[in-house]
Amino acid sequence: MPSAREIMTPDVTCIGENESLADAAQKMAQLDVGSLPICGQDNRLKGMLTDRDIVVKALAQGRNPAEVTAGELAQGKPVTIGADDDAAEILRTMGSHQVRRLPVIDGHNLVGMVALADVARALSDRPVGDLVDAISKS
């Protein structure tokens, strides 16, 4: 089975933990993505920020996205995958945490992102179908 390093998208753009949600939304629009990893000043992953987080946790609550930082929405330890972990581990991790994207870590450094689409391109239909089913359960 291929490793995360072999199927990931490299060169991931982060949003800094002290950058605003308005900045994050602009980056998402420029990159045509729905989520960004939140990186600290220590270059460590602090969490993930989604377009839905911006809407539900800021806009819907009347908070000004120019005044709320990405770091304020980082919650708990982010779910990640090691760069040398194989596709079976990617499937297990995505399924058990019901996530469609995993930051790929090498040591403490963010080196890429594995999305459900990356897994679908790299593997046969059966494991991918099982993953989609696991992620889609409430």
C-alpha positions in Angstrom: 0.0 0.0 0.0 1.2 3.5 -0.7 2.4 5.8 2.1 0.8 9.1 3.0 3.9 10.8 1.6 3.3 9.1 -1.8 -0.4 10.2 -2.1 -0.5 13.5 -0.2 -0.7 17.0 -1.7 2.6 18.7 -0.7 3.3 22.4 0.0 0.3 23.1 2.2 -0.5 26.7 3.0 -1.1 27.4 6.7 -3.1 30.1 8.4 -1.1 31.5 11.3 -2.7 31.2 14.7 -2.6 35.0 15.1 -4.1 35.7 11.7 -7.7 36.7 11.4 -10.6 34.7 10.1 -11.0 37.3 7.4 -7.4 36.6 6.3 -8.2 32.9 6.4 -11.3 33.3 4.3 -9.2 35.3 1.7 -6.6 32.5 1.6 -9.3 29.9 1.2 -10.8 31.8 -1.7 -7.4 32.3 -3.4 -6.5 28.7 -3.0 -10.0 27.4 -3.8 -10.0 25.2 -0.6 -12.4 24.7 2.2 -10.0 24.3 5.0 -6.5 25.3 6.2 -4.2 24.0 8.8 -3.6 26.4 11.7 0.2 26.7 12.3 1.8 28.3 15.4 4.7 30.6 15.5 6.7 27.5 16.5 5.8 26.0 13.1 3.7 23.3 14.8 0.2 22.4 13.8 -2.4 23.8 16.1 -5.5 22.6 14.4 -7.6 22.8 11.3 -9.9 25.7 10.3 -12.8 25.1 7.9 -15.0 27.5 6.0 -17.8 26.0 8.1 -16.0 27.0 11.3 -15.8 30.6 10.2 -19.5 30.6 9.5 -20.8 28.7 12.5 -18.3 29.8 15.2 -17.9 33.4 14.2 -20.3 34.9 11.7 -23.4 33.2 13.0 -22.5 34.4 16.5 -22.1 38.0 15.4 -18.3 37.9 15.8 -16.3 40.1 13.5 -14.0 37.8 11.4 -11.4 40.6 11.2 -11.1 40.5 15.0 -11.2 36.8 15.6 -8.0 34.8 15.2 -7.6 31.4 13.7 -6.0 30.2 16.9 -9.1 31.0 18.8 -11.0 28.3 16.9 -8.3 25.7 17.2 -9.7 23.1 19.5 -7.9 20.1 21.0 -5.1 18.1 19.4 -5.5 17.9 15.6 -5.9 14.5 14.0 -2.9 13.8 11.8 -1.1 11.0 10.0 2.6 10.3 9.8 4.3 10.8 6.4 5.4 7.2 6.3 2.1 5.7 7.5 0.5 3.5 4.9 -2.9 3.9 3.2 -4.5 1.4 5.6 -3.6 3.6 8.5 -5.0 6.6 6.6 -8.3 4.8 6.1 -8.5 3.8 9.7 -7.7 7.3 11.0 -10.1 9.0 8.6 -12.9 6.5 9.4 -12.5 6.5 13.1 -12.4 10.3 13.4 -14.9 10.9 10.5 -12.7 13.4 8.7 -12.1 13.9 5.0 -8.7 15.5 5.3 -5.6 14.7 7.3 -2.6 16.9 7.8 0.6 14.8 7.1 3.3 15.2 9.7 7.0 14.3 9.4 8.4 14.6 13.0 6.8 17.8 14.1 6.7 19.4 10.6 3.6 19.7 8.4 4.6 18.3 5.0 1.3 17.8 3.2 -2.4 17.0 3.3 -4.2 13.8 2.4 -7.7 14.3 1.3 -10.4 11.7 0.6 -9.9 12.4 -3.2 -6.2 11.5 -2.8 -7.1 8.2 -1.2 -9.7 7.5 -3.9 -7.2 8.0 -6.7 -4.6 5.8 -4.9 -6.7 2.8 -3.9 -9.3 0.4 -5.2 -13.0 1.1 -4.9 -13.8 -1.2 -2.0 -11.7 0.4 0.8 -12.7 3.9 -0.4 -16.4 3.0 -0.4 -16.0 1.6 3.2 -14.3 4.9 4.2 -17.0 7.1 2.7 -19.5 5.0 4.6 -17.6 5.4 7.9 -17.2 9.2 7.4 -20.8 9.7 6.5 -22.3 8.0 9.6 -23.7 10.5 12.2 
